Structure formats: structure tokens, C-alpha cells
Amino acid sequence: LVHCPFLVLQTKGELVAGKEGSVIVEFTNPLKQTLENVTLRLEGPRVLRTIKKQFGRIPMNSTLTWEVKFFPMRPGLQKLIASLNSDALRHVYGELNVQIQKP
């Protein structure tokens, strides 16, 4: 039984509206094969514009870490959603609720 892999999202420090913040997306390849043609996508309605990044390959058991810097504009509770697609794995998701502080 292969459990569905997922993406782990975490922010560095607190997020403040109008100031640069960053989110880190992590993924560990659980398959006994190298993942090819990996694409990661990060979106956060009202937080950041959708960003896509190509990663060539992720060897088995290795972890990919992607840090994205952004400027959240609106304070309040928002959601960041990441997704990963590759030749062997599709629609791997992760999400994170983030509290954006008033400046």
C-alpha cells in the first residue's frame, strides 16, 4: 500500500502585510524510482500570484525544498496551496493556512 505523498508547507517567521515573507515547500519522493519532469506550483488567492517551477528530477528518497519569497498584501487568514506533478506522480497537494499580520 503506497500512502499518498504530500507536500509540506511552512512559512519562515511571521507574515506581515506589505513586508517580504517566505514560504518553504518540501516534498520527499516516496517511490522506489526517480521522478522525472517534476513541476511544482504554488498559489495563494489574495496572497501571491501563481508561481510554477520546473525541477528536472527527484531521486528516490530524496527531498526537494523550494523557497518562495512574496509580499502578502492583505492581513487576515489566507490559504497557500502547493501542487506537484511529474511523470509518475500526479496531483500531489499540500496546503497551509497562514495568518497575515497588520503592518
Backbone bond lengths (Angstrom), bond angles and torsions (degrees), N, CA, C in turn:
res aa  C-N    CA-C-N  psi(-1)  N-CA   C-N-CA  omega(-1)  CA-C   N-CA-C  phi
1 L - - - 1.471 - - 1.530 109.28 -
2 V 1.306 116.31 118.96 1.462 120.28 177.39 1.521 107.12 -94.50
3 H 1.337 116.39 117.62 1.462 116.36 176.77 1.514 107.94 -74.89
4 C 1.297 115.50 150.07 1.453 120.26 -176.90 1.525 109.58 -67.24
5 P 1.322 117.69 121.34 1.453 118.74 178.95 1.526 110.06 -69.57
6 F 1.289 116.86 162.31 1.453 119.10 -179.74 1.518 109.55 -144.96
7 L 1.317 114.68 167.77 1.457 121.45 177.83 1.517 108.06 -99.67
8 V 1.311 116.03 141.38 1.458 120.91 177.03 1.526 107.39 -107.01
9 L 1.335 115.92 125.25 1.462 120.28 178.12 1.514 108.67 -112.78
10 Q 1.324 115.46 138.84 1.459 118.97 172.40 1.517 109.29 -148.00
11 T 1.319 115.67 149.28 1.455 119.16 178.50 1.519 108.39 -100.29
12 K 1.332 115.15 156.46 1.450 119.83 176.22 1.523 107.81 -98.97
13 G 1.314 116.81 119.82 1.454 119.89 179.17 1.516 110.49 67.12
14 E 1.328 116.01 -167.64 1.457 117.32 -179.18 1.514 110.11 -93.37
15 L 1.317 115.14 154.05 1.458 120.33 -179.92 1.519 108.42 -99.46
16 V 1.323 114.84 131.27 1.467 120.69 -179.45 1.523 107.90 -124.78
17 A 1.326 116.71 133.60 1.471 121.13 -179.42 1.526 110.07 -56.00
18 G 1.343 115.50 132.29 1.455 120.82 177.37 1.518 114.76 83.44
19 K 1.325 118.03 -5.39 1.470 120.51 178.16 1.529 109.05 -113.80
20 E 1.332 114.14 152.08 1.460 117.62 -178.81 1.529 110.88 -66.61
21 G 1.311 114.77 133.15 1.453 120.15 174.60 1.518 107.94 -128.51
22 S 1.325 116.36 173.51 1.449 116.54 175.46 1.511 110.66 -144.48
23 V 1.323 113.64 149.56 1.458 120.61 177.84 1.529 106.80 -124.46
24 I 1.320 115.26 142.86 1.452 121.07 179.39 1.524 108.37 -114.28
25 V 1.331 114.81 128.82 1.462 121.05 177.93 1.529 106.51 -108.73
26 E 1.329 116.07 127.80 1.461 120.14 179.13 1.509 110.81 -123.05
27 F 1.322 114.63 141.88 1.457 120.17 177.64 1.514 108.71 -142.98
28 T 1.323 116.56 131.54 1.466 120.99 175.06 1.524 108.23 -110.92
29 N 1.314 115.83 126.98 1.465 121.34 -178.47 1.532 109.83 -73.12
30 P 1.341 117.42 112.81 1.462 120.81 -176.49 1.528 113.00 -88.48
31 L 1.330 117.30 -6.92 1.464 119.52 -174.73 1.519 110.91 -82.83
32 K 1.334 114.84 160.95 1.462 119.49 178.06 1.529 108.98 -90.99
33 Q 1.302 115.63 38.81 1.464 120.82 178.98 1.518 107.96 -154.63
34 T 1.328 115.10 160.81 1.454 120.20 176.67 1.519 109.18 -77.30
35 L 1.323 116.38 134.94 1.469 119.84 174.96 1.519 108.43 -83.66
36 E 1.323 115.99 133.38 1.467 121.63 -179.70 1.526 110.06 -110.25
37 N 1.329 115.32 154.78 1.474 121.34 175.10 1.525 112.24 52.12
38 V 1.309 115.49 55.25 1.458 120.50 -177.47 1.528 110.03 -84.82
39 T 1.321 116.24 130.84 1.463 122.09 174.52 1.512 108.34 -123.60
40 L 1.322 115.53 129.69 1.459 120.65 174.97 1.507 108.16 -110.34
41 R 1.333 114.56 145.12 1.448 119.73 -179.66 1.522 107.81 -135.68
42 L 1.314 115.76 136.22 1.462 120.02 179.42 1.512 108.07 -126.12
43 E 1.331 115.90 130.31 1.455 118.95 176.91 1.513 109.78 -138.00
44 G 1.307 114.32 153.04 1.454 119.79 177.14 1.505 106.93 -155.85
45 P 1.335 116.41 96.49 1.461 118.94 -179.68 1.527 109.12 -52.63
46 R 1.301 117.61 131.54 1.466 124.32 179.80 1.532 113.70 68.13
47 V 1.334 117.54 6.02 1.459 119.16 178.05 1.523 110.48 -117.13
48 L 1.332 116.51 -51.92 1.461 119.29 179.84 1.514 108.85 -149.77
49 R 1.318 115.03 157.29 1.458 117.96 177.40 1.524 107.96 -75.46
50 T 1.316 115.69 154.55 1.457 119.76 -178.22 1.525 110.30 -63.06
51 I 1.322 115.55 131.49 1.464 121.58 -179.07 1.519 107.51 -121.41
52 K 1.329 115.60 133.46 1.468 119.46 175.91 1.510 107.96 -119.01
53 K 1.315 115.92 143.59 1.461 119.23 176.69 1.515 109.06 -140.52
54 Q 1.329 115.25 136.86 1.465 121.16 178.05 1.521 108.35 -91.20
55 F 1.307 115.17 134.29 1.458 120.75 170.28 1.511 104.24 -121.98
56 G 1.312 118.07 131.84 1.461 119.24 -176.04 1.510 112.32 -60.12
57 R 1.327 115.75 -67.33 1.461 119.32 -173.89 1.514 111.01 -145.22
58 I 1.321 114.91 154.05 1.464 120.78 175.53 1.524 107.14 -127.80
59 P 1.324 117.49 111.13 1.466 119.74 179.48 1.529 111.62 -62.46
60 M 1.343 116.45 159.98 1.457 119.08 -179.80 1.520 110.95 -59.75
61 N 1.325 114.46 143.39 1.471 123.02 -179.79 1.516 114.84 63.97
62 S 1.330 118.40 5.29 1.451 116.23 179.43 1.524 109.74 -97.43
63 T 1.326 114.55 156.90 1.458 120.33 -174.69 1.513 110.41 -111.80
64 L 1.311 114.04 133.77 1.455 121.94 177.39 1.527 107.37 -100.25
65 T 1.319 116.95 133.72 1.462 120.73 177.08 1.524 107.68 -125.13
66 W 1.331 115.94 128.40 1.464 121.63 -178.12 1.517 107.57 -128.46
67 E 1.326 115.80 120.20 1.466 119.23 178.28 1.522 109.29 -105.78
68 V 1.317 115.33 129.94 1.462 121.14 -179.48 1.523 108.65 -119.76
69 K 1.334 115.67 126.52 1.464 119.71 176.49 1.525 108.77 -96.95
70 F 1.312 116.19 142.29 1.465 119.51 -178.14 1.519 109.40 -156.17
71 F 1.322 115.27 165.84 1.465 121.91 179.07 1.520 108.97 -115.90
72 P 1.330 118.17 97.89 1.464 118.22 177.50 1.526 109.15 -66.97
73 M 1.321 117.37 138.24 1.458 120.19 -175.98 1.522 113.15 -100.65
74 R 1.320 117.02 -35.13 1.462 119.22 -174.64 1.515 111.88 -108.69
75 P 1.333 116.20 131.05 1.464 118.20 174.24 1.529 110.63 -69.76
76 G 1.319 116.05 161.76 1.460 120.79 177.53 1.507 111.44 119.86
77 L 1.322 115.40 -177.23 1.457 121.31 -178.62 1.525 108.80 -84.80
78 Q 1.324 116.23 123.38 1.462 121.02 -179.52 1.521 108.27 -129.40
79 K 1.318 115.41 171.52 1.463 119.44 -178.72 1.524 110.38 -126.68
80 L 1.322 115.58 134.45 1.461 121.46 172.75 1.525 107.62 -107.82
81 I 1.321 116.18 137.63 1.463 121.10 -178.32 1.524 108.48 -129.51
82 A 1.331 115.57 129.34 1.461 119.44 177.10 1.520 108.12 -118.15
83 S 1.327 116.33 148.96 1.458 119.85 175.37 1.525 109.47 -142.24
84 L 1.311 114.54 150.18 1.459 120.94 -178.09 1.520 108.80 -128.66
85 N 1.315 115.30 136.33 1.458 121.38 173.36 1.519 108.82 -129.48
86 S 1.324 115.71 145.70 1.459 120.58 174.33 1.523 107.04 -152.31
87 D 1.335 116.25 -178.61 1.465 118.71 -179.75 1.526 111.05 -61.67
88 A 1.323 117.32 -42.32 1.468 120.34 -173.31 1.528 113.74 -95.40
89 L 1.309 116.98 -24.93 1.468 120.73 -177.45 1.510 108.33 -125.47
90 R 1.325 115.60 132.81 1.460 118.91 178.51 1.514 110.40 -128.06
91 H 1.313 114.62 153.24 1.471 120.52 172.90 1.522 112.96 55.54
92 V 1.319 115.44 49.43 1.464 119.87 172.27 1.528 105.29 -91.15
93 Y 1.325 116.70 127.37 1.465 120.16 -173.35 1.517 112.92 -121.57
94 G 1.295 114.57 161.21 1.456 121.58 167.89 1.513 106.59 -154.27
95 E 1.311 116.82 148.97 1.461 117.87 175.85 1.510 109.98 -142.88
96 L 1.319 114.80 159.40 1.451 120.65 -177.14 1.519 108.51 -146.92
97 N 1.329 115.91 128.85 1.464 119.53 171.86 1.517 107.51 -84.87
98 V 1.319 116.57 130.32 1.460 120.22 -178.83 1.528 109.57 -123.09
99 Q 1.308 114.76 139.78 1.459 120.44 177.08 1.526 107.30 -99.88
100 I 1.318 116.31 117.06 1.466 120.24 179.89 1.520 108.26 -98.84
101 Q 1.330 114.45 122.60 1.458 120.64 -175.07 1.529 111.31 -78.83
102 K 1.329 115.36 155.19 1.471 119.67 172.00 1.516 108.04 -71.99
103 P 1.331 116.61 145.15 1.473 119.01 -179.24 1.523 111.18 -67.26
